[in-house]
């Protein structure tokens, strides 16, 4: 008998930490649409090896990724591979919002933020807030303009849109339903993110 599909909900503006195994299939779902989901991962057997947007950009030689592309670690190893993507618009350039994003930029104190959301669970694995990897911002719409400037605007994702990865290594993952509700980025309405983990479907390399 195969293991059942595991489903998790990341409540609006909050975070969730979970483990996946090599050979499983991981799907991140934008439940209501126009909701960015910060996503990070560390290797289960070596918490210093992290999923890395920087190293992924170096390997792919592009700012963006597509179906068939792998996402790479800080040691240059593929950790995930994109197998389905109903949106095709994600960001790998902008850091997670943190407390200073709101206190310094918006003069708002005590606002929930992605860094704290993800660190809350990763702290149980011994990570400090400074150890939390830079995120892949799933569903976030961060175009680069013709004059080489970065923008953050509302996602193009609709209710039920998703991205699916083949898991290539045992990982500890964290997802934050981005709490940004002051400027565009989530349609000014923060909503849930869903996670689906399918049983092992292939033999990981």
C-alpha positions in Angstrom: 0.0 0.0 0.0 1.3 3.4 -0.9 1.5 6.3 1.5 -1.5 8.6 1.4 -1.2 12.1 -0.1 -0.3 14.6 2.7 -2.1 18.0 2.5 -1.2 21.0 4.6 -2.6 24.5 4.8 -0.5 27.6 5.3 -2.9 30.1 6.9 -3.0 33.6 5.4 0.0 35.6 6.6 1.5 32.7 8.5 4.1 30.0 7.8 4.5 26.3 7.8 7.6 24.0 8.1 7.6 20.4 6.9 9.8 17.6 5.6 9.9 15.9 2.2 11.7 12.8 1.0 13.6 12.2 -2.2 11.3 10.7 -4.7 8.2 12.5 -3.4 6.3 15.1 -5.4 5.7 18.5 -3.8 3.0 20.9 -5.0 2.5 24.5 -3.8 -1.0 25.8 -4.5 -2.3 29.4 -4.6 -5.7 28.8 -3.1 -7.5 32.0 -3.8 -5.2 33.6 -6.4 -2.7 36.5 -6.3 -0.9 35.3 -3.2 2.9 35.1 -3.1 4.4 32.2 -1.2 8.0 32.5 0.1 9.6 29.1 -0.2 12.9 27.9 1.3 14.6 24.5 2.0 17.6 23.0 3.7 19.1 19.6 3.1 17.9 17.3 5.9 21.3 15.6 6.4 23.3 18.9 6.3 21.5 22.0 7.5 24.3 24.2 6.1 23.4 23.2 2.6 20.5 25.4 1.4 18.3 25.8 -1.6 19.8 28.8 -3.2 18.3 31.3 -5.7 21.8 32.7 -6.3 23.3 29.3 -7.3 20.2 28.5 -9.3 20.6 31.6 -11.4 24.3 30.8 -11.9 23.4 27.2 -13.1 20.5 28.2 -15.3 22.1 31.5 -16.5 18.8 33.3 -16.2 16.8 35.2 -13.5 13.8 33.0 -14.0 13.1 29.2 -14.1 10.8 27.0 -16.2 9.3 23.6 -16.3 12.2 21.0 -16.6 14.6 23.3 -14.7 16.2 22.2 -11.4 16.6 24.4 -8.4 20.1 24.2 -7.0 21.7 24.2 -3.5 24.5 26.4 -2.1 26.8 23.5 -3.0 25.6 23.5 -6.6 23.5 20.3 -6.3 20.0 20.0 -7.7 17.5 19.6 -4.9 14.1 20.1 -6.8 13.0 19.9 -10.3 10.0 21.7 -11.7 7.6 19.3 -13.4 4.4 21.3 -13.6 3.6 25.0 -13.4 0.3 26.6 -14.3 1.5 30.1 -13.7 5.0 30.5 -15.0 5.6 33.7 -13.2 7.7 33.5 -10.0 10.5 35.6 -8.4 14.0 34.5 -7.3 15.5 38.0 -6.7 13.7 39.7 -3.8 14.6 38.8 -0.2 11.9 37.7 2.3 10.1 40.6 3.9 11.3 41.0 7.5 10.6 43.3 10.5 12.7 46.1 9.0 10.7 46.0 5.8 7.7 47.2 7.8 9.3 49.3 10.5 11.8 51.1 8.3 10.0 51.3 4.9 6.4 51.6 6.2 6.7 52.8 9.8 4.6 49.9 11.0 5.6 47.9 14.0 4.6 44.3 14.9 3.6 43.4 11.4 3.8 39.7 10.4 6.6 39.0 7.9 7.9 36.1 5.9 11.3 35.8 7.6 9.7 35.3 11.0 7.1 33.0 9.6 9.7 30.7 8.1 12.2 31.0 11.0 9.5 29.9 13.6 9.6 26.4 12.3 13.2 26.2 11.1 14.4 27.3 14.6 13.3 23.8 15.7 16.0 22.5 13.4 18.7 24.7 15.0 18.6 27.6 12.5 19.0 31.2 13.6 17.1 33.9 11.7 20.4 34.6 9.8 20.5 31.0 8.7 17.2 31.1 6.9 17.9 30.8 3.2 17.0 33.5 0.6 13.6 32.5 -0.8 12.1 31.5 -4.0 9.0 33.7 -4.1 6.5 31.5 -5.7 3.7 33.2 -7.6 5.3 36.6 -6.9 5.3 38.9 -9.9 8.7 40.6 -10.0 9.4 41.7 -13.6 12.6 43.4 -14.7 11.9 46.5 -16.6 13.5 47.6 -19.9 15.8 50.0 -17.9 17.0 47.1 -15.7 15.0 48.0 -12.6 13.1 45.4 -10.5 9.5 45.7 -9.8 7.1 43.9 -7.4 3.5 43.9 -8.5 0.4 41.7 -8.0 0.7 38.1 -9.0 -0.8 36.8 -12.2 -1.9 33.6 -10.5 -5.5 32.7 -10.2 -7.4 30.5 -7.7 -6.0 27.0 -7.8 -2.9 27.7 -9.7 0.1 25.6 -8.6 3.7 24.6 -9.1 4.9 21.0 -8.7 8.4 19.8 -8.0 10.1 16.4 -8.0 12.0 16.2 -4.8 15.6 15.1 -5.4 17.0 15.1 -1.9 15.5 14.8 1.6 14.7 18.3 2.6 13.3 20.5 5.4 11.1 23.1 3.8 9.3 26.2 5.0 6.6 28.2 3.2 5.2 31.6 4.2 1.9 33.0 2.9 3.4 36.5 2.4 1.7 39.0 4.8 2.3 42.1 2.7 -0.9 44.0 2.6 0.4 47.6 2.4 1.6 47.8 -1.2 0.8 45.6 -4.3 2.2 42.1 -4.1 -0.7 40.0 -3.0 -3.6 41.9 -4.5 -3.7 43.8 -1.1 -5.6 40.7 0.4 -3.6 38.0 2.1 -4.9 34.5 1.6 -4.1 30.8 2.3 -1.5 28.7 0.5 -1.9 24.9 0.2 0.7 22.2 0.1 0.4 18.7 -1.3 3.0 16.0 -0.8 2.6 12.9 -3.0 4.1 9.6 -2.2 7.4 8.6 -3.9 6.6 8.5 -7.6 10.1 8.1 -9.1 13.7 7.1 -8.2 15.6 10.2 -7.3 19.0 10.6 -8.9 
